[in-house]
Amino acid sequence: MTQEAQPQITEAKIAEALSRIPYAKELAIRPLLMGDELTLILPYEPHIIGNPMLQALHGGAVGAFMETAAIVQLWLMPNSKSLPKPLPKPIGINIDYLRRGKPQDTFARAIIAKQGSRVANVRVRAWQNRYDEPISILHGHFLIAKADKADKAGKERAGDKKTDKQ
């Protein structure tokens, strides 16, 4: 019994997914892949400060960063034999802002809590100094892309053959 090979996930493929997300390009988000654990990095830039008096990161930038982490994690799921595939789309997102984001690099890691055939529930944690002291947490539901067009066309052709024999 042979298993079909899954595509090899590399930082280059993750960077390709990030290049397809406008916010990721604007925020210069970059991947850090250690084994099978993906962490995204939001490098500090002065333009992502939301409150100059407090020197706090803008909540929209942090939210977009965490949404990006969720999308990329879902995009990397081994539910498809080919990459690239369509990116997941957010359905509903809740973000808890727990503490001020300081003017320094921020990290995020996504965990897929539950995956169905069309919808996935994802949790993302963003932190700066310590993983166990998050600055914000995202809970979101995302629409997962349908089967690849090639897979779908193959299934349709198989269905046509069944109807021809009847």
N, C-alpha and C positions, 0 to 999 in steps of 0.2 A: 504494500500500500504506500503510495507516494503522496507527499503533501506538495501542493503547488507553492512555488516560491513567492514570498511577499516582496514587494519592492523595498530595496535598501533605503532606509531613511538616513539622510546626511544633513549636515548644517547647510549645505548648498541647496538641497531640495526645500528645506524650511525657509531659507532666504528667498527662494523662488515664490513660495506661497506668500511670504510677507510683501514681496514686490507687487503682488496683485491687490493689496489692500492700501488704499490711498493714505489713510491715517498712519499706517505702519511706516510708509515712506516718509511722510512729513515728520513723524516723531523719531525717525532713525532707529527704530526697534531692531534689535539683533538677537539671534538665537544663541543659546549655550546648551549643547547636547552632551550629557554625561551618561553613557550607557543608553538606557531606554527612557531616561528622565529628561524632559524638555523644560528649560527655564528660559524665559524671555527677559531681555534687559532693555530698560528705557534709560538711555544715557541722559544725564542732566544737561540741559541747555537753558540759558536764561529766558528764552521765549516761552517756556512751559510754566513759568511762575504765574500763578493766578492772583495772589495777594502780595504785592511788593512790600507792604508794611510788615507782614509776618514772615516773608520769604517762604511761602507755602506753594506747593505745586498746584496747578489748576486741576480742579476736580474732573473737568471734561477730558483733560489729557490722561489722567490716571484711569478714568472710566474707559476711554478708547483703548488704552494699553491693555487693560484686563479683558475687554471684549475681544481684542486681537488674540490674546493668549488662548481664550476659549475656542475661537474659530480655528486657529492653527492646530490646536490639540485634536479637535474633531476632524480636521482635514487629514491628519496623519493616521487616523484609525484604519486598521487593516480590513475594512469592509469592502474594499475595492481592490482589484488586482492591478489597477493602473493609476499612475500619477502623471500629470496633474488631473484633477477632477474638479467639479464645481465646489466653490467654498460654501460652507454652511451659512445659513441666514438666521440672524437673531429674531426670535418671536417675542420674548419678554425677558427683561433684565432688571434685577434689583441690585443696587450697590449700597453697601454699608461703609461709610467713611468713618474710620475708627480713630485716626489721629492724623495730625498734619504731616504731609509729605515734605520733607526737608529738601533743600537744593542739593541733591546728590543722586547718584544712580539708583534706580528702583528696579526690583526684580518681581516676576510673576510666574506662578506655576498653576496650571489647570488640572483638575481631576474630573473625569467623566463619572458622575454619580450614577446615572441610569441612561441606558441607550435603548431606544426602541427602533422599529424599522424606519421611522420617518422623523422622530423627535428625540433629542437628547437633552438631559439635564446635566449642566456643568457647573462646577464651583471653581472659582479662581481666588487665589490669595496673592496680594501684592505686599511686599515688604522692602525695607531698606537695609537696616543693620542686622536684624535677626529674623529668621523665618517665623519664629514663634511670637513675634510682635508685629502683626500685620498693620499696615496703614489703611487698607481697605479690603473688603471681601465682596466678590460678585457671585450671585446666584442667577443662572440664566437657563432659558429654554431655547434651543436652536433647531431649525429645520435642516435635516440632513439631505444632501443631494440625492436624487433618484439614481437608479442603476445607470451605469455608463451606457452611452448610446450604442456602442458595439455589443454590449451584453444584452441590451433591450432588443436590438435588431435580430440577434441570434435567437432569442426566445420567441420573437414573433415569427421568424422563419420556421422554427420547430412547430409552432402552433398551426401554421399554414399547412405543413405536411400532414398533420393529424386530420385536418378537415378535408384534405384532398383524398385521403384513404377512406373516408366515411361514405 
